Amino acid sequence: MPKFRLLALAAAIAFASTAQAQEVVRLGNLKFAHYGAVSYIKEIAPKCGLKVEEHVFAKGPDVMQAILAGELDVGATASEAAISGRANGAPIYVVAGFAKGGARLVARPNEGIKSIKDLKGKKVGVTRGGIHEVLLIAELTQAGLTASDQPGKDVQLVFLAFADLNQALMGKNLDAIMQSEPQSSQAINKGYGVEVMKPYDTAIGEPVRTLVMSEKFYNEKRPLAQKFMNCFVQATKLFIDNQAVAEKYVRETIFKNQITKDDFEDAISNSPYSYDVTPEHIQVTTDIMLKTGVGKMRKPPVAKEWVKTDLLEASKKSLGIK
């Protein structure tokens, strides 16, 4: 074969290899400590033979809207947002869990709030429509308390974005907040909040944060979907096995040194990285959402029909993870 043809063939092979390595996955994510391993996927993606474009959103329902608009292939969100999204037509599957817990009821010091029952007559901040609202209403219901953002109930709810809850508590505009991590740990460590409880004693238990894929990506791009899942499992295993790496990435890259070592450690102790999710957990969460009225659902989805963990199990098996 002439030399120029050999060179052309080599160039074609190199181009094909580069093109394959640059297969793109569009990922929606949130800015929380326990979402860190999902964010880290983009850092190791080239080694997995793909490129991950991460888009950060303010809250889970925004991720669902982006998937509905066809702008994302994969999204990381709380289970509530995934359930509401699926119930209202989002073509998604839950394919993994990436963290559990991640919620804490924090009160102002010296307010005498020691338990959920002490919230009667108080103003409590929470982000509307998220898993934290589901957990708060489930806890209040279990304690026999009513709640609304309108007058006349036992507890007055104040709906604020996650980023604004701490400021409102510190400014004494709220008596308590149901907050995520690391913000709840920050409130406690800086002294303007005290822990009342971790809200895990309802039927939901510790809420699982879910990794979802669009049906189109899952069904039509299986090899790429499996590559992405392999990368997710590798990133998560690294963060579980090596907390120093996780801490450095979350504190320095995600939060730009705005959280301390104690904030990170306390946050992850309440929201550990993980892989797994079950249809049973998603179904219980769906049932409680329906019962409490949090998250408007046109048609509550049946978990066993859209929780699909085959990609996850294949990835875990290939890496020897049980």
Phi, psi and omega per residue, in radians:
M1 nan 2.312 3.139
P2 -1.006 2.637 -3.065
K3 -1.040 -0.694 -3.075
F4 -1.155 -0.553 3.106
R5 -1.226 -0.667 3.086
L6 -1.077 -0.732 3.129
L7 -1.147 -0.709 3.126
A8 -1.126 -0.708 3.124
L9 -1.127 -0.760 3.124
A10 -1.075 -0.701 3.139
A11 -1.154 -0.696 3.127
A12 -1.119 -0.728 3.127
I13 -1.130 -0.751 3.129
A14 -1.095 -0.719 3.124
F15 -1.119 -0.767 3.139
A16 -1.089 -0.717 3.132
S17 -1.102 -0.753 3.131
T18 -1.135 -0.732 3.135
A19 -1.078 -0.737 3.139
Q20 -1.135 -0.707 -3.127
A21 -1.154 -0.401 -3.099
Q22 -1.721 0.314 3.015
E23 -0.954 2.245 -2.970
V24 -1.796 2.361 2.991
V25 -2.057 2.228 -3.135
R26 -1.661 2.041 -3.010
L27 -1.988 2.268 3.019
G28 -1.748 2.339 -3.067
N29 -2.495 2.942 3.087
L30 -2.084 2.813 -3.075
K31 -1.711 1.428 3.058
F32 -2.399 2.778 -3.092
A33 -1.041 -0.733 -3.060
H34 -1.389 -0.022 3.014
Y35 -1.657 0.107 -3.024
G36 -1.123 -0.718 -3.131
A37 -1.131 -0.620 3.091
V38 -1.117 -0.739 3.102
S39 -1.112 -0.617 -3.091
Y40 -1.186 -0.317 3.120
I41 -0.919 -0.699 -3.095
K42 -1.139 -0.442 -3.130
E43 -1.271 -0.599 -3.114
I44 -1.808 0.023 -3.080
A45 -0.962 -0.727 3.133
P46 -1.006 -0.627 3.097
K47 -1.200 -0.382 3.118
C48 -1.576 -0.017 3.124
G49 1.428 0.512 3.112
L50 -2.655 2.997 3.065
K51 -2.122 2.298 -3.135
V52 -1.942 2.149 3.054
E53 -1.745 1.906 -3.098
E54 -1.596 2.311 3.060
H55 -2.103 2.134 -3.062
V56 -1.715 2.287 -3.100
F57 -2.033 2.881 -3.104
A58 -1.356 -0.562 -3.090
K59 -2.726 2.816 -3.056
G60 -0.962 -0.791 3.138
P61 -0.999 -0.501 3.096
D62 -1.172 -0.597 3.065
V63 -1.105 -0.756 3.136
M64 -1.084 -0.719 3.118
Q65 -1.080 -0.672 3.133
A66 -1.188 -0.635 3.075
I67 -1.166 -0.744 3.097
L68 -1.028 -0.623 -3.127
A69 -1.394 -0.027 3.140
G70 1.357 0.332 -3.061
E71 -1.637 -0.194 -3.114
L72 -2.306 2.650 3.020
D73 -1.735 -0.615 -3.073
V74 -2.397 2.564 3.112
G75 -2.457 2.569 3.061
A76 -1.945 2.211 -3.064
T77 -2.807 2.924 3.032
A78 -1.205 2.761 -3.084
S79 -1.061 -0.608 -3.108
E80 -1.045 -0.766 -3.125
A81 -1.159 -0.670 3.097
A82 -1.119 -0.766 -3.123
I83 -1.133 -0.835 3.112
S84 -1.066 -0.719 3.122
G85 -1.061 -0.852 3.129
R86 -1.093 -0.704 -3.132
A87 -1.107 -0.490 -3.076
N88 -1.876 0.395 2.950
G89 1.816 -0.010 3.126
A90 -1.192 2.178 -3.111
P91 -1.415 1.366 -3.049
I92 -2.261 2.747 2.948
Y93 -2.141 2.463 2.927
V94 -1.399 2.155 -3.044
V95 -2.024 -0.213 3.128
A96 -2.934 2.943 2.921
G97 -1.987 2.532 -3.104
F98 -2.127 -0.119 3.061
A99 -2.914 2.836 3.085
K100 -2.379 2.795 -3.080
G101 1.379 -2.273 3.046
G102 1.390 0.427 3.095
A103 -2.437 2.616 3.131
R104 -2.734 2.368 3.021
L105 -1.556 2.063 -3.065
V106 -2.097 2.318 -3.133
A107 -2.045 2.834 3.011
R108 -1.184 2.463 3.084
P109 -1.067 2.627 3.048
N110 1.149 0.339 3.076
E111 -1.663 -0.093 3.126
G112 1.288 0.338 -3.141
I113 -1.620 1.807 -3.083
K114 -1.911 -0.328 -3.112
S115 -2.607 3.024 -3.124
I116 -1.066 -0.577 -3.123
K117 -1.168 -0.437 3.139
D118 -1.273 -0.061 3.110
L119 -1.378 -0.121 3.136
K120 -1.059 2.220 -3.118
G121 1.445 0.117 -3.074
K122 -1.860 2.852 3.045
K123 -1.781 2.157 -3.061
V124 -2.145 2.214 3.124
G125 -1.602 2.499 3.112
V126 -2.780 2.699 3.080
T127 -1.462 2.228 -3.051
R128 -1.146 2.379 2.961
G129 1.404 0.008 3.140
G130 -1.700 3.085 -3.135
I131 -1.083 -0.458 3.127
H132 -1.171 -0.612 3.047
E133 -1.186 -0.718 3.090
V134 -1.017 -0.829 -3.122
L135 -1.120 -0.737 -3.136
L136 -1.099 -0.845 -3.125
I137 -1.141 -0.662 3.107
A138 -1.101 -0.733 3.115
E139 -1.166 -0.773 3.129
L140 -1.100 -0.753 3.120
T141 -1.074 -0.751 3.130
Q142 -1.087 -0.536 3.133
A143 -1.544 0.015 3.115
G144 1.388 0.391 -3.132
L145 -1.887 2.560 3.062
T146 -1.768 2.765 -3.093
A147 -2.645 2.561 3.088
S148 -2.882 2.793 3.012
D149 -1.469 -0.018 3.068
Q150 -1.823 2.690 -3.124
P151 -1.096 2.773 3.015
G152 1.853 -0.076 3.131
K153 -1.870 2.963 -3.125
D154 -1.097 -0.673 -3.075
V155 -2.175 2.276 3.089
Q156 -1.608 2.082 3.114
L157 -1.536 2.441 3.042
V158 -2.154 2.032 -3.073
F159 -1.569 2.087 3.129
L160 -2.396 2.774 3.032
A161 -1.177 2.687 3.124
F162 -0.888 -0.747 -3.064
A163 -1.146 -0.347 -3.073
D164 -1.745 -0.224 -3.058
L165 -1.128 -0.807 -3.126
N166 -1.081 -0.727 -3.136
Q167 -1.077 -0.713 -3.140
A168 -1.179 -0.641 3.096
L169 -1.195 -0.799 -3.137
M170 -1.102 -0.609 3.120
G171 -1.419 0.065 3.114
K172 1.099 0.499 3.059
N173 -1.556 -0.227 3.094
L174 -2.295 2.700 3.080
D175 -1.564 -0.509 -3.124
A176 -2.767 2.813 3.080
I177 -2.407 2.555 2.937
M178 -1.743 1.896 -2.911
Q179 -2.185 2.816 3.122
S180 -1.604 -2.978 3.117
E181 -2.010 2.474 0.220
P182 -1.626 0.159 -3.030
Q183 -1.099 -0.680 3.133
S184 -1.170 -0.674 3.082
S185 -1.128 -0.662 3.102
Q186 -1.078 -0.766 -3.141
A187 -1.039 -0.714 -3.139
I188 -1.244 -0.814 -3.094
N189 -1.176 -0.489 3.119
K190 -1.541 -0.100 2.978
G191 1.591 0.003 3.126
Y192 -1.740 0.137 3.071
G193 -2.529 2.666 3.035
V194 -2.262 2.532 3.130
E195 -1.256 2.294 2.999
V196 -1.669 -0.832 3.134
M197 -2.958 2.787 2.873
K198 -1.712 2.117 -2.923
P199 -1.437 1.117 -3.032
Y200 -2.039 0.291 -3.069
D201 -1.790 0.257 2.995
T202 -1.643 -3.098 -3.118
A203 -1.074 -0.403 3.133
I204 -1.190 -0.603 -3.032
G205 1.214 -2.501 3.075
E206 -1.367 2.078 -3.128
P207 -1.144 2.451 3.123
V208 -1.715 2.260 3.026
R209 -1.396 2.372 -2.950
T210 -1.922 2.478 2.965
L211 -1.741 2.148 -3.103
V212 -2.065 2.627 3.052
M213 -2.142 2.567 3.003
S214 -1.173 2.569 3.116
E215 -1.014 -0.680 -3.116
K216 -1.085 -0.796 -3.137
F217 -1.135 -0.784 -3.119
Y218 -1.102 -0.759 -3.031
N219 -1.478 -0.642 -2.980
E220 -1.763 -0.263 -3.127
K221 -2.263 0.919 -3.036
R222 -1.006 -0.789 3.137
P223 -1.052 -0.721 3.129
L224 -1.213 -0.689 3.095
A225 -1.069 -0.682 3.119
Q226 -1.201 -0.680 3.067
K227 -1.030 -0.780 -3.139
F228 -1.095 -0.750 -3.136
M229 -1.124 -0.682 3.077
N230 -1.020 -0.734 -3.134
C231 -1.172 -0.704 3.081
F232 -1.032 -0.804 -3.116
V233 -1.142 -0.704 3.112
Q234 -1.111 -0.777 3.137
A235 -1.110 -0.748 -3.121
T236 -1.165 -0.745 3.117
K237 -1.056 -0.726 3.122
L238 -1.069 -0.770 -3.114
F239 -1.211 -0.574 3.091
I240 -1.249 -0.754 -3.056
D241 -1.383 -0.492 -3.020
N242 -2.295 1.533 -3.068
Q243 -1.147 -0.479 3.133
A244 -1.093 -0.723 3.096
V245 -1.133 -0.785 3.132
A246 -1.056 -0.805 -3.118
E247 -1.086 -0.812 -3.121
K248 -1.046 -0.782 -3.095
Y249 -1.180 -0.806 -3.103
V250 -1.165 -0.823 -3.078
R251 -1.214 -0.803 -3.007
E252 -1.524 -0.752 -3.050
T253 -1.509 -0.806 -3.077
I254 -1.417 -0.817 -3.045
F255 -1.808 0.076 3.027
K256 0.891 0.743 3.100
N257 1.118 0.432 3.104
Q258 -1.539 -0.118 3.043
I259 -2.130 2.647 -3.089
T260 -1.572 3.000 3.068
K261 -1.036 -0.747 3.115
D262 -1.111 -0.716 3.103
D263 -1.004 -0.823 -3.116
F264 -1.109 -0.860 -3.088
E265 -1.087 -0.728 3.119
D266 -1.174 -0.669 3.141
A267 -1.111 -0.832 -3.076
I268 -1.282 -0.455 3.044
S269 -1.145 -0.405 3.117
N270 -1.800 0.001 -3.129
S271 -2.677 1.089 -3.051
P272 -1.130 2.577 3.069
Y273 -1.185 2.551 -3.120
S274 -2.724 -3.128 -3.131
Y275 -2.044 -0.548 -2.740
D276 -1.737 2.703 3.016
V277 -2.633 2.623 3.133
T278 -2.155 2.655 3.043
P279 -1.025 -0.576 -3.115
E280 -1.098 -0.769 -3.141
H281 -1.118 -0.762 3.141
I282 -1.148 -0.621 3.129
Q283 -1.200 -0.743 3.105
V284 -1.068 -0.764 3.116
T285 -1.086 -0.725 3.090
T286 -1.051 -0.795 -3.108
D287 -1.095 -0.711 -3.138
I288 -1.245 -0.651 3.040
M289 -1.020 -0.754 3.138
L290 -1.125 -0.733 -3.110
K291 -1.179 -0.707 -3.082
T292 -1.557 -0.237 3.122
G293 1.404 0.207 3.109
V294 -1.507 2.216 -3.112
G295 1.461 1.774 -3.102
K296 -1.248 2.195 -3.093
M297 -2.186 2.129 3.070
R298 -1.147 -0.761 3.141
K299 -2.550 1.847 -3.119
P300 -0.973 2.182 -3.092
P301 -1.336 2.630 3.080
V302 -1.587 2.047 -2.950
A303 -0.977 -0.727 -3.060
K304 -1.125 -0.263 3.140
E305 -1.516 -0.270 -3.055
W306 -2.411 0.088 2.973
V307 -1.673 1.910 -3.023
K308 -2.208 1.871 -3.026
T309 -1.909 0.348 -3.105
D310 -1.159 -0.686 3.098
L311 -1.105 -0.743 3.119
L312 -1.067 -0.823 -3.105
E313 -1.099 -0.663 3.109
A314 -1.133 -0.720 3.136
S315 -1.171 -0.775 3.137
K316 -1.092 -0.702 3.139
K317 -1.121 -0.722 -3.101
S318 -1.166 -0.436 -3.138
L319 -1.757 0.057 3.114
G320 1.227 0.531 3.139
I321 -1.768 2.232 3.131
K322 -1.602 nan nan
